[in-house]
Amino acid sequence: MKNFILFLLLLSSTIIYSQKGPKIEFLAQDNTIDYGKVSKSENILRSFEFKNTGDAPLLIIAAESTVSYVVVNKPSAAIMPGKKGKIDVTYNSISTGPIRKTITVESNAVNYPDGRIAIKIKGEVL
């Protein structure tokens, strides 16, 4: 019985890790970019670079923030397997204080539940 359970665990692990399809891997540690310390009234652009580590074209369906002063631009074309892409995020610093915002990325990636990934920006406006 123990061998059967071990076999089932091994089989399910193999199936999960051998998913076919597009996979997105962001290059930023913890999917976070640090804007650092910036001046008020600056429009700061940073790019989230990612790679399609899967075996099918990766589509970025949507990339958006819940606040109007964070502008997100996603690639419109599919990212082919093994290729890199980027999502540009512009933070319009309108007031001083810490920057802590999350951008939700929707894709057809099979390595995230429903293809949804949270990417984050942080920093401080002086």
Buried (B, 14 or more C-beta within 10 A) or exposed (E): EEEEEEEEEEEEEEEEEEEEBBBBBBEBEEBBBBBEEBEEEEEBEBBBEBBBBBEBBBBBEEBEBEEEEBBBEBBEEBBEBEEEBBBBBEBEBEEEEEBEBBBBBBBBBBBBEEBEBEBBBEBBBE
